[in-house]
Amino acid sequence: MSRFVSSRIVRRSGNSAVPVVIIVLAVVGFMVLLCGGILVALLLPAVQQARAAARRMQSTNNMKQIGLALHNYADTYGTFPPATINDENGKPMHSWRVLILPFIEEQFLYSQYDFNEPWDGPNNRLLMSQMPMVYADPTIDSPPGEGATSYQAISDEGTVMNETRGSLFREITDGTSNTALVVENTGKMVPWLRPDDTKISDFVQGIPFEKGPVGGTNVLMADGSVQFFSETIEPDVIKAISTREGGEAAHW
């Protein structure tokens, strides 16, 4: 009888240890998950910042390639390209982004474009999906449509690239390092073929900064450099850098 009781006692003691082990494992697992969650929470901002910095650098490189293409165009034709080519009625037909295709190693794509029809004509619209990677803004996770770009000329009266013509280098009397050509306008994405760019008033009102990289946006200057402008930049500075011969002092 005593052996029977002892045996049952031993078995009960063994069974009672199982819940304890489960509880201990659960606590350990919870602590691991908790520590892992804390570690992720601590590292995530740094990872996001590093990713944003890498994307901004890629966008800077894109704009530098665009700047080099614009310079090569100017060397070939004597002037910067106009922002748009208009028809006899003044309707915008073609974009500067098409005009510089041969200078970004896209000669074949350029040869497929038909200047005898509008940018969205039956032939040209088929090229929308073939947007060169240099026009793709890496800071935008989800572009609003196929072939959308944020890289736009500052096109207005007195700018280097406007709707009537492109400027000569000697006309940029404010200095090429003080004069803007192209802005990364993430607040207004446009189809890359469409002759649609950024007005000075839009730039002054801060449209390019709406969804731009942390607190600012990239701007391509006439000397080929790319400057990062903070969203706190003064409107007068924006006006000054937007025109080629305004005579304003631009300090940023």
C-alpha positions as CSV (number, residue, x, y, z in Angstrom):
1,M,0.0,0.0,0.0
2,S,2.8,2.4,0.9
3,R,4.5,1.7,-2.4
4,F,1.3,2.4,-4.3
5,V,0.9,5.8,-2.6
6,S,4.5,6.7,-3.1
7,S,4.3,5.9,-6.7
8,R,1.3,8.1,-7.2
9,I,3.0,10.9,-5.3
10,V,6.0,10.7,-7.6
11,R,3.8,10.8,-10.7
12,R,1.9,13.8,-9.5
13,S,5.1,15.6,-8.7
14,G,6.4,14.9,-12.3
15,N,3.1,16.1,-13.9
16,S,3.1,19.3,-11.8
17,A,6.5,20.3,-13.2
18,V,5.1,20.5,-16.8
19,P,3.0,23.7,-16.3
20,V,6.0,25.3,-14.5
21,V,8.2,24.6,-17.5
22,I,5.6,26.0,-19.9
23,I,5.2,29.2,-17.8
24,V,9.0,29.7,-17.7
25,L,9.2,29.2,-21.4
26,A,6.4,31.6,-22.0
27,V,8.0,34.2,-19.8
28,V,11.3,33.8,-21.5
29,G,9.6,34.0,-24.9
30,F,7.8,37.1,-23.9
31,M,11.0,38.7,-22.7
32,V,12.7,37.8,-26.0
33,L,9.9,39.4,-27.9
34,L,9.8,42.4,-25.7
35,C,13.6,43.0,-26.0
36,G,13.4,42.4,-29.8
37,G,10.6,44.9,-30.1
38,I,12.5,47.5,-28.1
39,L,15.6,46.8,-30.3
40,V,13.5,47.2,-33.5
41,A,12.0,50.4,-32.1
42,L,15.4,51.8,-31.4
43,L,16.9,50.8,-34.7
44,L,14.0,51.6,-37.0
45,P,14.5,55.4,-37.0
46,A,18.2,55.0,-37.8
47,V,17.4,52.6,-40.6
48,Q,14.7,54.9,-42.0
49,Q,17.1,57.9,-41.9
50,A,19.8,55.9,-43.7
51,R,17.3,54.8,-46.4
52,A,16.1,58.4,-46.8
53,A,19.7,59.6,-47.1
54,A,20.5,57.0,-49.7
55,R,17.4,57.9,-51.8
56,R,18.3,61.6,-51.6
57,M,21.8,60.8,-52.8
58,Q,20.4,58.8,-55.7
59,S,18.1,61.7,-56.6
60,T,21.1,64.1,-56.4
61,N,22.9,61.8,-58.8
62,N,19.9,61.8,-61.2
63,M,19.8,65.6,-61.2
64,K,23.6,65.8,-61.8
65,Q,23.1,63.6,-64.9
66,I,20.3,65.8,-66.1
67,G,22.5,68.8,-65.5
68,L,25.3,67.3,-67.6
69,A,22.8,66.5,-70.4
70,L,21.6,70.1,-70.3
71,H,25.2,71.4,-70.6
72,N,26.0,69.0,-73.5
73,Y,22.8,70.2,-75.2
74,A,23.9,73.8,-74.7
75,D,27.4,73.0,-76.1
76,T,25.8,71.4,-79.1
77,Y,23.1,73.9,-80.0
78,G,24.5,77.1,-78.4
79,T,21.6,77.5,-75.9
80,F,19.9,75.6,-73.1
81,P,16.7,73.9,-74.4
82,P,13.4,75.7,-74.0
83,A,11.2,74.2,-71.3
84,T,8.6,73.5,-74.0
85,I,8.2,73.5,-77.8
86,N,4.9,75.1,-78.7
87,D,2.8,75.0,-81.9
88,E,1.9,78.0,-84.0
89,N,-1.0,78.8,-81.6
90,G,1.2,78.7,-78.5
91,K,0.0,75.3,-77.3
92,P,2.8,73.3,-75.5
93,M,3.6,70.2,-77.6
94,H,6.9,68.8,-76.5
95,S,9.1,68.8,-73.3
96,W,12.7,69.5,-72.7
97,R,12.9,66.1,-71.1
98,V,12.5,64.7,-74.7
99,L,14.9,67.1,-76.2
100,I,17.8,66.0,-74.0
101,L,17.2,62.2,-74.5
102,P,20.3,61.9,-76.9
103,F,22.4,63.4,-74.1
104,I,21.3,60.8,-71.5
105,E,22.2,57.9,-73.7
106,E,18.6,57.4,-75.0
107,Q,19.2,58.1,-78.7
108,F,17.0,55.1,-79.7
109,L,14.1,56.3,-77.5
110,Y,14.5,59.8,-79.0
111,S,14.3,58.3,-82.5
112,Q,11.0,56.7,-81.7
113,Y,9.4,60.0,-80.6
114,D,7.4,61.8,-83.3
115,F,7.7,65.6,-83.2
116,N,4.9,65.8,-85.8
117,E,2.3,64.9,-83.2
118,P,1.7,66.1,-79.6
119,W,3.4,64.5,-76.7
120,D,0.3,62.5,-76.0
121,G,-0.4,61.5,-79.7
122,P,-1.1,57.9,-80.7
123,N,2.6,57.1,-81.3
124,N,4.2,59.1,-78.4
125,R,1.9,57.9,-75.7
126,L,3.2,54.4,-76.2
127,L,6.6,55.7,-75.0
128,M,5.2,56.8,-71.6
129,S,6.1,53.4,-70.0
130,Q,9.7,53.7,-71.3
131,M,10.7,56.6,-69.0
132,P,14.5,56.7,-68.5
133,M,15.5,55.8,-65.0
134,V,17.2,59.2,-64.6
135,Y,13.8,60.8,-64.5
136,A,12.5,58.4,-61.8
137,D,12.6,60.1,-58.4
138,P,13.8,57.5,-55.8
139,T,12.4,59.5,-52.9
140,I,8.8,58.7,-54.1
141,D,7.6,55.2,-52.9
142,S,4.4,55.2,-55.0
143,P,4.4,57.5,-58.0
144,P,0.9,58.7,-58.9
145,G,1.0,57.1,-62.4
146,E,3.1,55.4,-65.0
147,G,6.0,57.5,-66.2
148,A,5.5,60.2,-63.6
149,T,8.5,62.4,-62.7
150,S,9.2,65.2,-60.2
151,Y,12.1,66.7,-62.1
152,Q,10.8,69.9,-63.7
153,A,12.3,73.0,-65.2
154,I,11.7,76.3,-63.5
155,S,9.8,77.8,-66.5
156,D,8.7,81.4,-66.3
157,E,9.5,84.9,-67.5
158,G,13.2,85.5,-66.9
159,T,14.2,81.9,-66.2
160,V,16.9,80.1,-68.1
161,M,14.5,77.6,-69.6
162,N,11.0,79.0,-70.4
163,E,8.2,78.4,-72.8
164,T,9.6,80.4,-75.6
165,R,13.3,79.7,-75.7
166,G,16.4,78.5,-73.9
167,S,19.1,80.9,-72.7
168,L,22.7,81.5,-73.7
169,F,25.3,81.0,-71.1
170,R,26.3,84.6,-71.3
171,E,22.7,85.7,-70.5
172,I,23.0,84.2,-67.0
173,T,24.5,87.3,-65.5
174,D,23.5,86.4,-62.0
175,G,26.0,83.6,-62.2
176,T,25.5,80.0,-63.0
177,S,26.0,78.9,-59.4
178,N,23.3,81.3,-58.3
179,T,20.7,80.4,-61.0
180,A,18.4,77.4,-60.8
181,L,17.4,75.2,-63.8
182,V,15.5,72.2,-62.5
183,V,13.6,71.5,-59.2
184,E,12.6,68.3,-57.6
185,N,8.9,69.1,-57.3
186,T,7.5,66.1,-55.5
187,G,4.4,68.1,-54.7
188,K,3.4,68.0,-58.4
189,M,4.4,64.9,-60.3
190,V,3.8,65.0,-64.1
191,P,4.1,62.5,-67.0
192,W,7.6,62.7,-68.2
193,L,6.6,63.4,-71.8
194,R,4.2,66.2,-70.9
195,P,5.5,69.8,-71.3
196,D,4.5,70.8,-67.8
197,D,6.9,72.4,-65.3
198,T,7.2,74.6,-62.3
199,K,6.4,78.3,-62.2
200,I,8.3,80.7,-59.9
201,S,5.2,81.4,-58.0
202,D,4.7,77.7,-57.3
203,F,8.3,77.4,-56.1
204,V,7.9,80.5,-53.8
205,Q,4.7,79.0,-52.4
206,G,6.6,75.9,-51.4
207,I,5.0,73.3,-53.7
208,P,8.3,71.5,-54.2
209,F,8.7,71.0,-50.5
210,E,5.3,69.4,-49.8
211,K,6.4,65.8,-50.0
212,G,10.1,66.2,-50.5
213,P,13.0,64.6,-48.6
214,V,13.2,65.5,-45.0
215,G,12.5,69.2,-44.7
216,G,13.5,70.3,-48.2
217,T,14.1,69.6,-51.9
218,N,16.9,69.3,-54.4
219,V,17.6,72.0,-57.0
220,L,19.8,71.7,-60.0
221,M,21.8,74.9,-60.6
222,A,23.0,76.2,-64.0
223,D,26.6,75.3,-63.2
224,G,25.6,71.6,-62.9
225,S,25.7,71.4,-59.1
226,V,22.8,70.2,-57.0
227,Q,21.9,72.1,-53.9
228,F,19.5,71.0,-51.1
229,F,17.2,73.8,-50.1
230,S,15.5,73.7,-46.8
231,E,11.8,74.3,-46.5
232,T,12.6,77.3,-44.4
233,I,14.4,79.1,-47.3
234,E,13.2,82.7,-47.7
235,P,10.9,83.4,-50.6
236,D,13.1,86.3,-51.8
237,V,16.0,83.8,-52.2
238,I,13.8,81.5,-54.3
239,K,12.8,84.4,-56.5
240,A,16.5,85.5,-56.8
241,I,17.8,82.0,-57.9
242,S,14.9,81.4,-60.3
243,T,15.8,84.2,-62.7
244,R,19.0,84.4,-64.9
245,E,19.6,88.2,-64.8
246,G,17.5,89.7,-62.0
247,G,20.6,91.2,-60.3
248,E,19.4,90.1,-56.8
249,A,21.8,89.0,-54.2
250,A,21.1,85.3,-53.3
251,H,22.4,84.0,-50.0
252,W,21.4,80.7,-48.5
